[in-house]
Amino acid sequence: MQILTGKEVAEKVYESLQSDCNVFVEKYGFPPTLAVILVGSDPASQSYVQGKKQACLSLGFGHRDYHLPSDTSQEALLELIHTLNEDSSVHGILVQMPLPAHLDADLVIQTIRVEKDVDGFHPQNVGNLLIGKPGFVSCTPLGVLQILDYYSISCSSKHVVILGRSNIVGKPMASLLMQKGRDATVTICHSKTEKLQQITKQADILIAAIGRPLYVTEAMVKEGCVVIDVGINRIEDASRKRGYRLVGDVDFEHVAPHCKAITPVPGGVGVMTIAMLMKNTMQAALQLAQKETQ
Ligand code: GUN
């Protein structure tokens, strides 16, 4: 059984980004820059936003931090996005989700300029992905592909079963894997799927992205399958100083012995998401800078 270490893959991505960033700064005289907007103070969101800032700082990317109060109005948030859309020193814009309930997340996402939508959430980017055209793609599914590629795990003609149909992970993951060139046969399962275990047992590659701690048990996997665990769940743990520990959607301890390969949590897919965000930001900066100098 092989452990698919996201950390190792992310390090390679960062190495390559570091050199791309140096070349970019040399050429244009300013760094690729990411603006991150956080509304409210959800602890998990705060920690994700902090991780994105750290990644920017360590690579030498520019970073703009906008921490807005939870009662921020829709108008004020859209106004900030419009300002960042027009700011040529900002190349990527990310609004941390979920937003407080009074804000219209769809409208917020649609307001971000498509060329700066490094999250790949804008309907135009989502549509381009579906029809196999260039555009920004959601970072977590990109991270999963990067792991599969790094460990030379081919999806071609394999049955990939995805647990979860979210716009951020399940749907873009399925779109990527079914593209010509990837050539997977994809099944998406969700909360209303019947005979779930019968389906997951057919998976050559099982991707769990449902946000339910330790949901995937050994009874749900085929002997020798590859398991990719996208879940990052906090569960109470009094023995830890911070009072919780992170577990995936997969019961790693009992599932791993039956797998050909599996990602751990933490240290698996989670660390890839930010690495791919930095990659998307690099790409946005290159495209926008080239456009400006034309
Ligand atoms: N919340 C959870 N994951 C994500 C992500 O990838 N991007 C944003 N903007 N918010 C998130």
Residues whose N, C-alpha, C, O or C-beta is under 5 A from the ligand:
A	BS01	GUN	L94 V95 Q96 M97 P98 D119
